[in-house]
Amino acid sequence: MFDFSWSSLAILAVVPVLGFLIFIHELGHFLAARWMGVRVLEFGFGYPPRMLTLFERNGVTYTLNWIPFGGFVRMSGEDGDDEDPHALPNVAPWRRIIVMAAGPFMNFVTAVVIFAILFMAGVPQFNGDVETLPVEIISVAPESPAAQAGLQPGDIITAINGQEVLGLQTVVELINQHAGQQIEMTVKRGEETLTVSLRPRLPEEIPPGQGATGVQIQPYMAPDQITLKHFGPIEALVGGVQQTWQVIVMMLQGLAQMIHGFISPNVPAPEGGVGGVVAIGRITAKVARQGWRDLLNLTAFLSINLAILNLLPIPALDGGRIMFALAELISRRRIPPEKEALVHMAGFVLLVGFMILVTFMDISNWIAGKPPIPGG
């Protein structure tokens, strides 16, 4: 059920998170444009309408705008042809590629820095065998067997059919062994112990992105079982690069699987789904309540996601503009700026339409009490 309580206002945590990442992205374009000799007309803090002009320096107007969400950079000739030799369409294609790629590059760098900070702050570690730990439920899918039985996030599974259980593998194996059969699951909820009855689904009954009971589980570690391992600056930076690369590979694999699924109906879609700003806001609100480490992790994840999405070869995105510049670089023929601008405008309209559709779905899921990302 949709909740307008004060706690739901934590969704506003998405504003500084996404605002910061968008600002960093636009700062990358700005710095690269100045470096590549592209004339920058305006660098805005926030989005228009304009509140006031802060100052002017080296031909650039710095403005403060009313919508406090990131920022923007306005370059000469960006919306079409321009007689200015320093306009974006008039500089060499390789210079345009650097300018367009600088935004995503800054988001990748931001992710590396955030991960490095987390490594230096200390990585929580459990020195032991996780298969000897109790298992905690961290999420319950709506209308799943677990939801119908009344299980909740935070419940700790202690027994299945009267048999005490420890370790993720043991719990998963016992549940799968009883697929299609009624089982008794005992959980600890705070100081209370409950036993519920549920029927794990057969493989053909399981929705995409879920398991037999519809729960996500993880080992439960008591605070006194966790230690922090701190890394030095160099180790942390190397770890930040490695972690960023792992996330990039994971996202690209998911994207490739999604595209393959569109082309071939026999290929299963990846777990999860598409979510817009509202879904991201709900996730950010939940993560923000869990602590600053989780919020920083999510910020790094979103920064990488923003970079990859912007590099897709879609008109109006950085990747689409890079493709035009590459085509011009290879063919050695200039593409009329007015035609390129028309293509980007059409792409922008389609993107706005898609965002409106996704936002409508996000709000519908929120009102219906569904998770922000299908299957999540």
C-alpha positions in Angstrom: 0.0 0.0 0.0 1.3 3.5 -0.9 2.6 5.3 2.2 2.8 9.1 2.5 4.5 8.9 5.9 7.4 11.1 6.8 9.7 8.1 6.4 8.7 7.9 2.7 10.3 11.4 2.2 13.7 9.6 2.4 13.1 9.1 -1.3 14.4 12.7 -1.7 17.9 11.3 -0.9 18.0 10.6 -4.7 18.2 14.3 -5.4 21.7 15.0 -4.0 23.0 11.6 -5.2 21.9 11.9 -8.8 22.4 15.7 -8.7 26.1 15.1 -7.7 26.6 12.5 -10.4 25.0 14.7 -13.1 27.1 17.7 -12.0 30.3 15.6 -12.2 29.3 14.4 -15.7 28.7 17.9 -17.0 31.9 19.1 -15.3 33.7 16.6 -17.4 32.2 18.0 -20.6 33.1 21.5 -19.5 36.7 20.8 -18.7 37.3 18.8 -21.9 35.6 21.5 -24.0 37.9 24.2 -22.6 40.9 21.9 -23.2 39.9 21.1 -26.8 39.3 24.7 -27.7 35.5 24.6 -27.9 33.8 27.8 -26.9 31.7 27.4 -23.8 28.9 29.9 -23.4 27.5 28.9 -20.0 28.1 26.6 -17.1 25.0 26.3 -15.0 24.6 25.0 -11.4 21.2 23.3 -11.4 18.7 23.4 -14.3 16.9 26.5 -15.7 15.0 28.7 -15.2 17.9 30.9 -14.2 17.9 32.3 -10.7 20.9 34.6 -11.1 24.2 35.1 -12.9 27.1 34.4 -10.5 30.0 35.8 -12.6 31.6 35.8 -16.0 35.2 34.6 -16.7 37.1 34.0 -19.9 33.9 34.3 -21.9 31.9 31.8 -19.8 28.8 32.8 -17.9 28.4 30.9 -14.6 24.8 30.8 -13.5 22.7 29.5 -10.6 19.4 28.0 -11.6 16.2 27.3 -9.8 16.0 23.5 -10.2 18.7 22.1 -7.8 19.6 19.0 -9.8 23.1 18.7 -11.1 24.1 21.2 -13.8 24.6 21.8 -17.5 27.2 23.1 -19.9 26.1 25.1 -23.0 28.6 25.1 -25.9 28.7 27.3 -29.0 26.9 25.6 -32.0 25.6 22.7 -29.9 22.1 23.0 -31.4 23.1 23.4 -35.1 25.5 25.0 -37.4 27.5 28.1 -36.3 29.9 30.5 -38.0 32.1 30.4 -34.9 35.2 28.3 -35.7 35.4 27.3 -32.1 31.8 26.0 -32.1 31.4 22.4 -31.2 30.3 21.2 -34.7 33.2 23.1 -36.3 36.1 21.6 -34.4 37.9 18.4 -35.5 35.9 15.2 -35.0 38.5 13.8 -32.6 38.2 16.8 -30.5 34.4 16.4 -30.4 34.9 12.7 -29.4 37.0 13.8 -26.4 34.5 16.4 -25.3 31.6 13.9 -25.5 33.5 11.1 -23.8 34.7 13.2 -21.0 31.3 13.2 -19.2 31.1 9.4 -18.9 34.9 9.2 -18.2 34.4 11.5 -15.1 31.6 9.2 -13.9 33.9 6.2 -14.1 36.6 8.2 -12.3 34.0 9.1 -9.6 33.2 5.4 -9.1 36.9 4.6 -8.7 37.4 7.3 -6.1 34.3 6.3 -4.1 35.3 2.6 -4.1 38.8 3.7 -3.0 37.4 5.7 -0.1 35.4 2.7 1.0 38.5 0.5 0.9 40.4 3.0 3.0 37.5 3.4 5.4 37.5 -0.3 5.9 35.9 -3.3 4.3 33.6 -5.4 6.6 34.9 -8.9 6.8 33.9 -12.1 8.5 36.8 -14.3 9.4 35.3 -17.7 9.3 33.1 -20.1 7.3 29.9 -18.3 6.1 28.2 -21.8 5.9 28.2 -21.9 9.7 26.1 -18.7 9.9 22.4 -18.3 10.2 20.5 -17.2 7.1 18.6 -13.8 7.0 15.8 -12.9 4.7 16.6 -9.5 3.1 13.6 -9.1 0.8 10.3 -10.8 0.1 8.6 -10.6 -3.4 4.9 -9.6 -3.3 2.4 -12.4 -3.8 5.1 -15.0 -3.4 4.8 -18.1 -1.2 6.9 -16.4 1.4 4.8 -13.2 1.3 1.6 -15.3 1.6 3.1 -17.1 4.6 3.8 -13.7 6.3 7.6 -13.8 6.2 9.3 -10.4 6.4 12.7 -8.9 5.7 14.9 -9.2 8.7 13.5 -12.7 9.7 16.3 -15.2 10.5 15.6 -18.8 9.3 16.4 -21.2 12.1 14.8 -24.4 11.0 13.0 -26.1 8.1 10.6 -29.0 8.9 12.0 -29.1 12.4 15.6 -29.4 11.2 18.0 -26.7 12.4 19.7 -25.0 9.4 22.8 -23.0 8.9 24.4 -21.7 5.7 22.9 -20.5 2.4 23.6 -23.7 0.6 21.9 -25.8 3.2 18.8 -23.6 3.1 18.6 -23.5 -0.7 19.1 -27.3 -1.0 16.4 -28.1 1.6 13.9 -25.7 -0.1 14.6 -27.1 -3.6 14.3 -30.7 -2.3 10.7 -29.9 -1.2 9.6 -28.0 -4.3 5.8 -28.4 -4.7 5.4 -29.7 -1.1 4.2 -28.0 2.0 7.0 -27.2 4.5 7.3 -25.7 7.9 9.8 -22.9 8.3 10.8 -21.5 11.7 12.2 -18.0 11.8 13.4 -15.6 14.6 11.8 -12.1 14.4 13.4 -10.0 17.1 12.8 -11.8 20.3 9.9 -13.8 18.9 10.1 -17.2 17.2 7.5 -18.1 14.6 6.7 -21.1 12.5 5.0 -20.7 9.2 3.8 -23.0 6.5 4.5 -22.5 2.8 4.9 -24.4 -0.5 8.1 -23.8 -2.5 7.2 -23.4 -6.2 8.2 -25.9 -8.9 10.8 -24.7 -11.4 8.1 -24.0 -14.1 6.1 -21.9 -11.6 8.9 -19.5 -10.6 8.6 -16.0 -12.1 11.7 -14.4 -13.7 14.1 -13.0 -11.2 12.7 -14.9 -8.2 13.4 -18.2 -6.4 11.2 -21.0 -5.2 9.9 -19.1 -2.2 10.3 -15.5 -3.4 12.9 -14.4 -0.9 16.4 -13.1 -1.1 18.7 -14.3 1.6 22.2 -13.6 2.9 24.3 -14.9 5.8 23.4 -13.2 9.1 26.5 -11.8 10.9 26.3 -10.3 14.3 28.1 -7.0 14.8 30.8 -8.6 17.0 31.6 -11.2 14.3 32.6 -8.5 11.7 35.9 -6.8 11.5 37.1 -3.9 9.3 40.1 -4.4 7.0 41.6 -1.0 6.1 43.6 -0.5 2.9 46.4 2.1 2.2 45.9 4.7 -0.5 47.7 2.8 -3.3 45.9 -0.5 -2.4 42.6 1.3 -2.2 43.0 3.0 -5.5 43.9 -0.4 -7.2 40.9 -2.0 -5.5 38.7 0.9 -6.7 39.8 0.4 -10.3 39.3 -3.4 -10.0 35.8 -3.0 -8.4 34.8 -0.5 -11.0 35.9 -2.8 -13.8 34.0 -5.7 -12.3 30.8 -3.6 -12.2 31.3 -2.4 -15.8 31.7 -6.0 -17.0 28.6 -7.1 -15.0 26.5 -4.3 -16.4 27.6 -4.9 -20.0 26.8 -8.6 -19.6 23.3 -7.8 -18.4 22.8 -5.3 -21.2 24.0 -7.8 -23.8 21.6 -10.4 -22.3 18.8 -7.9 -22.4 19.4 -7.1 -26.1 19.8 -10.8 -26.9 16.5 -11.4 -25.2 14.7 -8.8 -27.4 16.1 -10.4 -30.5 15.6 -14.1 -29.5 12.4 -14.9 -27.4 14.0 -18.1 -26.3 16.7 -16.3 -24.3 15.6 -15.5 -20.7 15.7 -11.9 -19.6 18.2 -10.9 -16.9 17.1 -10.7 -13.3 15.6 -7.3 -12.4 14.2 -4.9 -14.8 14.0 -1.3 -16.0 13.6 1.5 -13.4 13.5 5.3 -13.7 14.1 8.1 -11.3 11.2 7.1 -9.0 12.5 3.5 -8.7 16.0 4.8 -8.1 14.6 7.2 -5.5 12.9 4.3 -3.6 16.1 2.2 -3.7 18.2 5.2 -2.6 15.8 5.9 0.3 16.1 2.3 1.5 19.9 2.3 1.2 20.3 5.7 2.9 18.6 4.3 5.9 21.0 1.4 6.0 24.1 3.6 6.4 26.7 5.7 4.6 28.7 2.8 3.3 25.7 1.3 1.5 24.8 4.8 0.2 28.3 5.3 -1.2 28.3 1.9 -2.8 25.0 2.7 -4.5 26.3 6.1 -5.6 29.4 4.4 -7.3 27.1 1.9 -8.9 24.8 4.6 -10.3 27.8 6.6 -11.5 28.9 3.6 -13.6 25.4 3.1 -14.8 25.1 6.7 -15.9 28.4 6.5 -17.8 27.4 3.3 -19.6 24.0 4.5 -20.5 25.4 7.8 -21.9 27.9 5.9 -24.1 25.1 3.9 -25.8 25.0 4.8 -29.6 21.6 6.5 -29.2 20.9 9.9 -30.7 20.9 12.7 -28.1 23.2 10.8 -25.8 26.9 11.2 -25.7 27.4 7.9 -27.5 25.2 9.0 -30.4 27.2 12.2 -30.8 30.4 10.1 -30.7 29.1 7.9 -33.4 28.5 10.9 -35.7 32.0 12.2 -35.0 33.5 8.7 -35.7 31.6 8.5 -39.0 32.9 11.9 -40.0 36.4 10.9 -38.9 36.4 7.7 -41.0 34.6 9.1 -44.1 36.5 12.4 -44.0 33.2 14.0 -45.0 31.4 16.5 -42.8 27.9 15.7 -41.8 25.7 18.8 -42.0 25.3 20.0 -38.4 21.6 20.9 -39.0 20.9 17.3 -40.1 22.7 15.9 -37.1 20.9 18.2 -34.8 17.6 17.0 -36.3 18.5 13.4 -35.6 19.5 14.2 -32.0 16.2 16.1 -31.5 14.2 13.1 -32.7 16.2 10.9 -30.3 15.6 13.3 -27.4 11.8 13.2 -28.0 11.9 9.4 -28.0 14.0 9.3 -24.8 11.6 11.7 -23.1 8.6 9.6 -24.1 10.4 6.5 -22.7 11.2 8.2 -19.5 7.6 9.3 -19.0 6.5 5.7 -19.6 9.0 4.3 -17.2 8.1 6.9 -14.5 4.4 6.0 -14.9 5.3 2.3 -14.3 7.5 3.2 -11.3 4.7 5.2 -9.7 2.2 2.4 -10.4 4.5 -0.1 -8.8 4.9 2.2 -5.8 1.2 2.6 -5.3 0.6 -1.1 -5.6 3.3 -1.8 -3.0 5.5 -3.7 -5.5 9.3 -3.6 -5.4 11.0 -0.7 -7.3 12.6 -3.1 -9.8 10.6 -6.1 -11.0 12.0 -9.2 -9.5 14.0 -7.2 -6.9 
